[in-house]
Amino acid sequence: MLNYKNIIALCLLGVFACYPLSVLAVDKPVMADQQELNNAADIARREKAVVQKENELVARQKELAAIQGEIDKKLNELSTVQADIKTKIAELKAVQDKEFKKLIKVYSSMSASKLAPLLDQMTDDEVARILRAMKADFVARVIPKLAAEKAVRVSRILGMF
């Protein structure tokens, strides 16, 4: 149904369709006020600052990764050294235990009256350790030969298991 409004609209459409677009386009430059220019400059500065911070973060992450690598390397080295030390301590302890057992055999072969003066020269803890390693019947013969005060102190240590 064509009425006069539709006819006018079709005519206008035909006129605009035939008219070159370049004539319709306005070549006026877009004008921005000072506030908009300031905002644009501020945004540009902020974008630049963000890019700079991102670059700094990337550099720091690389530094941290390098430091973490060094720490991991040192930790592995320390673990290796610690394992070596534990092995050497165990070896030394085994040698020390072997030597201590030899010493106990020597002391056990001595008479109580000859051993007591030696034990009197040692610390109470050393004497207690030696006596703990000996048989009870031999210890029973040695303790009375020790100086009275030492015998009491060592007996107390021996009873503290």
TASUL-V33054 format. One record per residue. RES is the residue in three letters. SS is DSSP state (H for helix, E for strand, C for the rest). PSI is psi in degrees with one decimal (* if undefined). Layout:
BEGIN
res = {RES	RES}
ss = {SS	SS}
psi = {PSI	PSI}
END
This chain:
BEGIN
res = {MET	LEU	ASN	TYR	LYS	ASN	ILE	ILE	ALA	LEU	CYS	LEU	LEU	GLY	VAL	PHE	ALA	CYS	TYR	PRO	LEU	SER	VAL	LEU	ALA	VAL	ASP	LYS	PRO	VAL	MET	ALA	ASP	GLN	GLN	GLU	LEU	ASN	ASN	ALA	ALA	ASP	ILE	ALA	ARG	ARG	GLU	LYS	ALA	VAL	VAL	GLN	LYS	GLU	ASN	GLU	LEU	VAL	ALA	ARG	GLN	LYS	GLU	LEU	ALA	ALA	ILE	GLN	GLY	GLU	ILE	ASP	LYS	LYS	LEU	ASN	GLU	LEU	SER	THR	VAL	GLN	ALA	ASP	ILE	LYS	THR	LYS	ILE	ALA	GLU	LEU	LYS	ALA	VAL	GLN	ASP	LYS	GLU	PHE	LYS	LYS	LEU	ILE	LYS	VAL	TYR	SER	SER	MET	SER	ALA	SER	LYS	LEU	ALA	PRO	LEU	LEU	ASP	GLN	MET	THR	ASP	ASP	GLU	VAL	ALA	ARG	ILE	LEU	ARG	ALA	MET	LYS	ALA	ASP	PHE	VAL	ALA	ARG	VAL	ILE	PRO	LYS	LEU	ALA	ALA	GLU	LYS	ALA	VAL	ARG	VAL	SER	ARG	ILE	LEU	GLY	MET	PHE}
ss = {C	C	C	H	H	H	H	H	H	H	H	H	H	H	H	H	H	H	C	C	H	H	H	H	C	C	C	C	C	C	C	C	C	H	H	H	H	H	H	H	H	H	H	H	H	H	H	H	H	H	H	H	H	H	H	H	H	H	H	H	H	H	H	H	H	H	H	H	H	H	H	H	H	H	H	H	H	H	H	H	H	H	H	H	H	H	H	H	H	H	H	H	H	H	H	H	H	H	H	H	H	H	H	H	H	H	H	H	H	C	C	H	H	H	H	H	H	H	H	H	C	C	C	H	H	H	H	H	H	H	H	H	H	C	C	H	H	H	H	H	H	H	H	C	C	C	C	H	H	H	H	H	H	H	H	H	H	H	C	C	C}
psi = {120.9	118.7	177.2	-28.8	-42.0	-37.4	-42.6	-41.9	-41.1	-37.9	-46.3	-41.2	-41.6	-39.6	-46.7	-32.3	-32.3	-19.9	132.6	140.2	-31.3	-28.7	-35.5	-32.0	138.2	125.1	27.8	135.4	150.1	129.7	134.6	140.7	174.1	-37.4	-44.1	-39.8	-42.0	-43.4	-43.7	-42.3	-40.1	-42.5	-41.2	-42.6	-43.3	-41.5	-41.9	-42.0	-39.7	-44.0	-41.9	-44.4	-40.6	-42.0	-40.4	-41.9	-42.2	-43.6	-42.6	-38.8	-38.6	-42.2	-47.5	-38.8	-40.7	-43.5	-42.4	-39.2	-42.6	-42.2	-44.7	-41.6	-47.1	-38.8	-41.8	-42.0	-44.5	-38.5	-40.6	-45.2	-41.6	-42.6	-41.1	-42.9	-43.4	-40.5	-45.7	-38.2	-43.2	-41.6	-45.5	-39.8	-39.4	-42.8	-44.0	-43.3	-40.8	-44.7	-37.7	-41.4	-37.5	-43.3	-41.1	-40.0	-42.1	-49.3	-37.7	-25.7	-11.6	161.6	154.7	-38.1	-26.3	-31.8	-37.4	-46.4	-32.8	-45.2	-31.1	-23.9	-11.4	167.1	159.7	-41.0	-39.8	-44.1	-43.5	-41.2	-43.5	-46.9	-31.9	-30.2	-9.3	164.5	148.0	-38.6	-33.9	-39.8	-38.9	-29.3	-26.1	-43.0	-42.8	-20.7	-13.6	161.4	142.5	-47.4	-40.8	-43.1	-39.4	-46.9	-43.9	-40.2	-39.5	-42.8	-43.0	-32.0	-2.7	11.8	*}
END
